[in-house]
Amino acid sequence: MAEYDYDLFVIGAGSGGTRASRVSAAHGARVAVAEEYRVGGTCVIRGCVPKKLLVYGAHFAEDLKDARRFGWQVPSECEFSWETLRDNVLSEVDRLNGAYKKTLESHDVEIIDQRAVVTGPHSVRLADGTEKTAERILIAVGAHPAVPSCPGHEHGITSNEAFHLDSIPKRVLIAGAGYIANEFAGVFHQFGAHVTLINRSKEILRGYDLTIRDRLLQISMMKGIDFRFDATFEGIEKQADGSLLVSMSGHAPIEVDLVMFATGRVPNTHGLGLETAGVELDDQGAIKVDEDNRSTCPSIYAVGDVTNRVQLTPVAIREGQAFADTIFGNKPTKVDYDCIPAAVFSHPPMAGVGLTEAQAKQKLGSVRVYTSDFRPMKNVLAGRDERALYKMVCDGDTDRVVGLHMIGPDVPEILQAAAVAVKAGLTKAQFDATVALHPTMAEELVLMR
């Protein structure tokens, strides 16, 4: 039997890679993980965690205004310091980075702070030229923001740089209409910027339920966010005063202070040496894997966004856990990709699980849809016209709830618990048989008629 330096060599210490490393080591494997940036990956370092902290900060803009209706003597002009929020968020990221490192070290995982590339089925080369061997290699390098190739694209930023801005620009243009685009549109808007969101199609948040995303579009426009649809980037020109003149198809040029690209993410497989081991990629550059996360090279596996299956942190963690338990824990495990809940931390947030109405009609034929369109109690007293919308999609033949889709305050928190019921296959009658918890917004889930 060949002797290797490690039982497992992991490339990438994000959510999937750290979970796989830690659990594999706990099962007794000799594990090393190479990370060229920071332990924690996109989610912890420059993704969902710092983004959610910015969302919390942005919510105070509306909360402070609403507070006056609840008797609080809030000054009409509240001073906001972006620098304070930015630096506190980055400090929290530093803390989490340290915590992730300590967790790996406490499980005797060797952390190598260098880029590693594959040189064969059982070998990698580090940035300093050192060669390492392993019985198995796990690729967990994630993805990076896509940037259009239009002239002047170098003048734009991505979500990576958004956390490090010196100040909040007065005019922001965001390219894209997915969750990153809509989340940052809400954040920049609440911090006082005029936001324009452009998209090459007529849809936002494709894949979410149409009724719910239409409600977000209505609310966003009511708040003052501008949308330009059927608009494709043609170029960005930096002007003498530092502003950016953006040209696009189908619309007049627009002058802004910041352009942010939120036009999808690309797997980080370029230059990784995967061809040396016969690892096949799909047409998007993602690693092809089977249901056990194994690539076309029997000794090389991949989890997380680099496989482009479901680009969500909890999914990468499940995949990393399943890999470790299957390979080193003598506990074969496969990830169940059915009924995965997801949220958009927009203003207000959206959340959904299961089939949309359109998907259910296509798959099941007979469908019953129940909705609750209401003004949350807090919004009523605050004098805010914003309405929440909950939607339940049921199988017309069995009464089983096959989808829940929501927009309104705190809906991601509400949906996490409700997703358990959808995953379990509960029926509308079982929801109805549950006594409402009053007064809450969540009680609408058991009161739909």
C-alpha positions in Angstrom: 0.0 0.0 0.0 1.4 3.4 -1.0 2.4 5.7 1.9 1.1 9.3 1.6 1.9 12.4 3.6 -1.8 12.6 4.5 -5.0 10.6 4.3 -6.8 13.7 3.1 -5.6 16.9 1.6 -8.3 19.6 1.4 -7.9 22.6 -0.9 -10.1 25.4 0.4 -11.0 26.2 4.0 -14.5 27.6 3.5 -17.7 26.2 5.0 -17.5 22.8 3.1 -13.8 22.4 3.4 -13.6 23.2 7.1 -16.5 20.8 7.9 -15.0 18.0 5.9 -11.5 18.6 7.4 -12.7 18.7 11.0 -15.0 15.7 10.8 -12.5 13.6 8.8 -9.9 14.3 11.4 -12.3 13.4 14.2 -12.8 10.1 12.4 -9.0 9.5 12.7 -7.7 10.7 9.4 -4.5 12.6 9.0 -5.7 15.9 7.4 -4.2 19.0 6.0 -6.1 22.0 4.5 -4.6 24.6 2.2 -6.2 28.1 2.1 -4.6 31.0 0.2 -6.9 33.7 1.6 -8.5 33.3 5.0 -10.1 30.4 6.9 -13.9 30.7 6.8 -14.4 31.0 3.1 -16.8 33.3 1.2 -19.7 33.0 3.6 -17.8 34.0 6.7 -15.2 36.3 5.3 -16.9 38.2 2.5 -20.3 36.8 2.0 -23.5 36.0 4.0 -22.2 36.7 7.5 -20.8 40.3 7.0 -23.6 40.9 4.5 -26.2 40.0 7.1 -24.5 42.4 9.6 -24.8 45.2 7.0 -28.5 44.3 6.6 -29.0 44.6 10.4 -27.3 48.0 10.3 -29.4 49.2 7.3 -32.6 48.2 9.1 -32.0 50.9 11.7 -32.7 53.5 9.1 -36.3 52.5 9.0 -36.5 51.4 12.6 -35.4 54.8 13.9 -38.1 56.6 11.8 -40.7 54.1 13.0 -39.7 54.5 16.6 -41.2 58.0 16.8 -44.7 56.5 16.4 -43.9 54.3 19.3 -43.1 57.2 21.6 -39.3 57.4 21.2 -37.9 61.0 20.8 -35.6 60.2 17.9 -34.0 63.3 16.3 -35.2 64.0 12.8 -31.6 63.8 11.5 -29.7 60.8 12.8 -26.0 60.7 12.0 -24.8 57.4 10.5 -21.1 56.4 10.4 -20.3 53.9 7.7 -16.8 53.7 9.0 -18.0 52.5 12.4 -20.2 49.8 11.0 -17.7 48.7 8.4 -14.9 48.4 11.0 -17.1 46.6 13.5 -18.2 44.1 10.8 -14.6 43.5 9.7 -13.6 43.0 13.4 -16.3 40.4 13.7 -15.0 38.7 10.6 -11.5 38.6 12.1 -13.0 37.0 15.2 -14.7 34.3 13.2 -11.6 33.7 11.1 -9.7 33.0 14.4 -12.5 30.8 15.7 -12.5 28.7 12.6 -8.7 28.3 12.8 -8.9 27.2 16.4 -11.6 24.6 15.6 -9.4 23.1 13.0 -6.3 23.2 15.1 -8.1 21.6 18.1 -9.0 18.7 15.8 -5.3 18.3 14.8 -5.9 19.5 11.2 -2.8 21.1 9.7 -3.6 24.5 8.2 -1.3 25.5 5.3 -1.6 29.2 4.5 -0.8 28.8 0.8 -2.4 28.2 -2.5 -2.3 24.6 -3.6 -2.8 23.1 -7.1 -3.3 19.6 -8.1 -0.4 17.8 -9.8 -1.9 14.3 -10.0 -4.5 11.9 -8.5 -2.6 11.9 -5.2 -0.4 15.0 -5.2 -0.5 18.8 -4.9 2.0 21.5 -5.1 2.1 24.5 -2.7 2.9 28.1 -3.7 6.4 27.7 -2.2 7.1 24.7 -4.5 6.6 22.1 -1.9 5.0 18.8 -3.1 2.5 17.0 -0.8 0.8 13.7 -1.3 -2.5 12.3 0.0 -4.6 9.2 -0.4 -7.5 11.4 -1.2 -7.9 15.1 -2.3 -11.0 17.2 -1.6 -11.6 20.3 -3.7 -13.6 22.9 -1.8 -12.4 26.2 -3.4 -15.8 27.7 -3.9 -16.6 30.4 -6.5 -15.9 34.0 -7.3 -18.0 36.9 -8.6 -18.4 37.0 -12.4 -17.5 40.3 -14.0 -18.7 41.3 -17.5 -16.1 41.8 -20.2 -17.4 45.2 -21.3 -15.0 48.1 -21.9 -14.2 49.8 -18.6 -15.3 46.8 -16.4 -12.2 47.4 -14.3 -13.9 50.5 -12.9 -16.6 48.4 -11.2 -16.4 46.4 -8.0 -18.0 43.1 -6.8 -19.5 42.1 -3.4 -16.0 41.2 -2.3 -15.0 44.9 -2.3 -18.3 46.3 -1.0 -17.3 45.4 2.6 -14.2 47.6 2.4 -15.5 50.9 0.9 -14.1 54.1 2.2 -17.5 55.7 2.2 -21.1 55.2 0.9 -21.4 56.7 -2.6 -24.2 59.0 -3.4 -25.2 57.1 -6.6 -24.9 53.4 -7.0 -25.6 51.2 -10.0 -25.9 47.5 -9.4 -25.8 45.0 -12.3 -27.8 41.9 -11.8 -31.1 40.9 -10.3 -30.3 37.9 -8.1 -30.1 37.8 -4.3 -26.8 39.6 -4.0 -28.0 42.5 -6.3 -31.3 42.9 -4.4 -29.7 42.6 -1.0 -27.1 45.2 -1.6 -29.6 47.4 -3.4 -31.6 47.5 -0.1 -28.4 48.1 2.0 -27.1 51.0 -0.1 -30.5 52.5 -0.3 -31.0 52.5 3.4 -27.6 54.1 3.9 -28.7 57.0 1.8 -27.5 56.2 -1.7 -29.6 56.5 -4.8 -29.7 53.0 -6.3 -30.3 51.9 -9.8 -30.5 48.1 -10.5 -30.1 47.0 -14.1 -30.7 43.6 -15.5 -30.5 42.0 -19.0 -33.9 40.4 -18.7 -37.3 41.5 -17.3 -37.1 39.3 -14.2 -35.6 39.6 -10.7 -34.8 36.7 -8.5 -35.5 34.0 -11.1 -36.4 30.7 -9.4 -38.3 32.3 -6.6 -42.1 32.4 -6.6 -43.4 35.0 -9.1 -46.0 36.5 -6.7 -43.4 37.1 -4.0 -40.7 38.6 -6.2 -43.3 40.9 -7.8 -44.2 42.1 -4.3 -40.5 42.8 -3.6 -40.2 44.7 -6.9 -43.3 46.9 -6.0 -42.0 47.6 -2.5 -38.4 48.4 -3.8 -39.7 50.8 -6.4 -42.0 52.4 -3.7 -38.9 53.0 -1.6 -37.2 54.7 -4.4 -34.9 52.1 -6.0 -34.8 52.4 -9.8 -34.9 49.4 -12.1 -33.8 49.2 -15.7 -34.8 45.9 -17.4 -33.6 44.5 -20.8 -30.4 46.4 -20.2 -27.0 44.9 -21.2 -23.7 46.6 -20.2 -22.0 48.3 -23.1 -19.3 50.1 -21.2 -18.1 52.2 -18.2 -16.2 55.5 -18.8 -14.4 57.1 -15.9 -14.9 60.9 -16.1 -12.7 63.8 -15.0 -14.5 64.3 -11.7 -14.2 60.6 -10.8 -17.8 59.7 -11.6 -18.6 56.8 -13.9 -20.7 57.1 -17.1 -22.4 53.8 -17.8 -23.7 52.9 -21.2 -26.3 50.1 -21.7 -28.5 48.8 -24.4 -32.1 50.0 -24.6 -31.6 52.9 -22.1 -30.0 56.2 -21.8 -26.5 56.4 -20.2 -26.4 57.0 -16.5 -23.9 58.8 -14.4 -23.0 57.2 -11.0 -20.3 57.1 -8.3 -20.1 53.3 -8.0 -20.8 50.3 -10.2 -21.2 47.0 -8.5 -21.4 43.7 -10.5 -23.7 41.1 -9.0 -24.0 39.0 -12.2 -23.5 35.5 -10.9 -20.5 33.5 -9.6 -18.0 31.3 -11.3 -16.4 28.1 -9.9 -12.7 28.7 -8.8 -11.3 25.9 -11.0 -9.1 27.9 -13.4 -5.4 27.2 -12.9 -6.1 24.5 -10.3 -4.3 21.8 -12.2 -7.3 19.5 -12.3 -6.5 18.3 -15.9 -3.4 16.6 -14.5 -5.6 14.1 -12.7 -8.3 13.7 -15.3 -10.9 15.7 -13.3 -13.7 16.7 -15.7 -15.5 20.1 -15.6 -18.9 21.0 -16.9 -19.4 23.9 -19.4 -19.6 26.4 -16.5 -16.2 25.3 -15.2 -17.7 23.4 -12.2 -16.3 20.0 -11.1 -18.5 17.1 -12.2 -19.2 14.8 -9.2 -21.4 11.8 -8.4 -23.8 11.6 -5.4 -20.9 10.7 -3.2 -19.0 13.9 -4.2 -16.5 11.9 -6.2 -15.1 13.4 -9.4 -14.1 11.6 -12.5 -10.7 10.9 -10.8 -11.5 8.2 -8.1 -9.2 9.8 -5.5 -10.4 13.4 -5.9 -13.7 14.7 -4.5 -15.4 18.1 -4.5 -18.0 19.8 -2.4 -19.6 23.2 -2.2 -19.9 26.0 -4.8 -17.1 24.6 -7.0 -19.5 21.8 -8.0 -22.3 24.4 -8.8 -25.1 22.2 -7.5 -26.8 24.3 -4.9 -24.8 27.4 -4.0 -25.7 27.7 -0.4 -23.5 27.5 2.7 -25.6 25.0 4.6 -25.5 22.7 1.5 -21.7 22.9 1.3 -21.6 22.0 5.0 -23.9 19.0 4.5 -21.8 17.9 1.6 -18.6 18.2 3.6 -20.1 16.2 6.5 -21.5 13.5 4.1 -18.0 13.2 2.5 -16.2 12.8 5.8 -18.8 10.4 7.2 -18.8 8.3 4.1 -15.1 8.1 3.4 -13.6 8.1 6.9 -16.5 7.4 9.3 -17.8 4.2 7.9 -21.2 5.8 7.7 -22.3 6.2 4.1 -24.3 9.4 3.7 -25.9 11.2 0.8 -27.1 14.7 0.8 -30.9 15.2 0.2 -31.3 18.2 -2.1 -35.1 18.2 -1.9 -36.9 20.9 -0.1 -34.0 23.2 0.7 -35.1 26.5 2.3 -33.6 29.7 1.0 -33.9 33.4 1.8 -33.1 36.8 0.3 -32.1 39.4 2.9 -33.7 42.2 0.9 -35.8 45.1 2.4 -38.1 43.4 3.3 -36.7 39.9 3.2 -38.0 37.0 1.2 -37.9 33.3 2.0 -39.2 30.1 0.3 -39.1 26.3 0.5 -40.4 23.7 -1.8 -42.2 24.1 -5.1 -43.3 27.5 -6.5 -46.8 27.7 -7.8 -45.6 27.4 -11.4 -43.4 24.4 -10.6 -46.2 22.7 -8.7 -48.6 23.2 -11.6 -46.1 21.8 -14.0 -45.2 18.8 -11.8 -48.5 18.0 -10.1 -51.2 19.4 -12.3 -53.8 19.8 -9.6 -52.7 22.5 -7.2 -54.4 24.6 -4.5 -52.9 27.9 -3.5 -53.6 29.9 -0.3 -52.4 33.4 0.4 -52.4 35.9 3.3 -51.8 39.5 2.2 -51.6 41.6 5.4 -50.1 44.7 6.9 -47.9 43.6 9.9 -49.0 45.1 13.2 -45.8 47.0 13.7 -46.2 48.6 10.2 -49.7 49.7 11.1 -48.7 51.6 14.2 -45.6 53.0 12.4 -47.8 54.4 9.6 -45.9 52.2 7.1 -48.0 51.0 4.1 -45.7 48.0 3.4 -47.6 44.7 3.3 -46.4 41.2 3.9 -47.5 38.3 1.7 -47.5 34.6 2.6 -48.3 31.9 0.0 -48.9 28.2 0.6 -48.9 25.8 -2.4 -50.6 22.5 -1.9 -51.1 19.3 -3.9 -54.7 19.4 -5.0 -55.1 15.6 -4.7 -53.4 14.9 -1.4 -53.7 18.3 0.5 -49.9 18.0 1.2 -48.1 21.4 1.5 -45.5 21.3 -1.3 -44.3 24.9 -1.1 -44.2 28.0 1.3 -43.2 31.4 0.0 -43.1 34.6 2.0 -42.1 38.2 2.0 -42.2 40.5 5.0 -40.5 41.2 8.3 -38.5 38.3 9.8 -39.8 35.8 7.3 -36.4 33.9 7.1 -36.7 33.2 10.8 -40.3 32.1 10.4 -39.6 29.9 7.4 -36.8 27.9 9.0 -39.3 26.2 11.4 -42.1 26.0 8.8 -39.6 24.3 6.4 -39.5 21.3 8.8 -43.3 20.9 8.3 -43.0 21.1 4.5 -40.0 18.7 4.5 -42.0 16.3 6.6 -44.9 16.3 4.1 -47.5 17.7 6.4 -50.9 18.6 5.0 -52.9 21.9 4.9 -55.3 20.3 7.4 -52.5 19.7 9.8 -51.4 23.3 9.6 -55.1 24.3 10.1 -55.4 22.0 13.2 -52.5 23.9 14.9 -53.7 26.7 17.2 -52.4 30.1 16.2 -49.8 31.9 18.4 -51.3 35.3 18.7 -50.4 38.1 18.1 -47.6 37.1 15.6 -47.0 37.3 11.9 -46.3 33.6 11.8 -49.8 32.8 12.9 -50.9 33.5 9.3 -49.5 30.2 8.3 -52.2 28.4 10.2 -55.0 30.8 9.4 -55.1 30.6 5.6 -58.6 29.7 4.3 
